[in-house]
Amino acid sequence: MDNIEKYFKMYGEEIYIFLRKFLKDEEIAKDILQETFLKAMKVSLEEEKAKNYLFKIAKNLAIDYLRKEGRLVYEEELLEGNVEDPEYIIENRDIWRPLNEIEKEVLILYYYKGYSYEEISKKLRISLNTVKSHIYRAKKKIYNYLKGEKK
């Protein structure tokens, strides 16, 4: 129980931000965050693997929720082959190659950690418009990189 409290203090906010961004609903994100830690209480977590394990539980619970609500259309499109799986692209292609360090950092904070533009601006101590510019340019560079790869 003590470890779960420790992990909640360490990772709870970060997981909540991720869930809020993923689900686009604050109340559901809070519910799933709570359910994540309730599930985690049933297992013994290793210090090095706790964060990944907690995020995986949260992501799976969120996906289950979206499926149940009929809001998970994306996965069906993936199975039909209409959309290429972004996780596959990230893991199996070097999409980071065209990006500079700040663009990588901003994308990771926005897409993986679920930070808002405002939160990124505060965290990196750069203006909101600069955050928007970095995200726009990074997405464009990745798009052009992947587009060029298919030729």
Beta strands, then each sheet from edge to edge (+ up, - down):
end
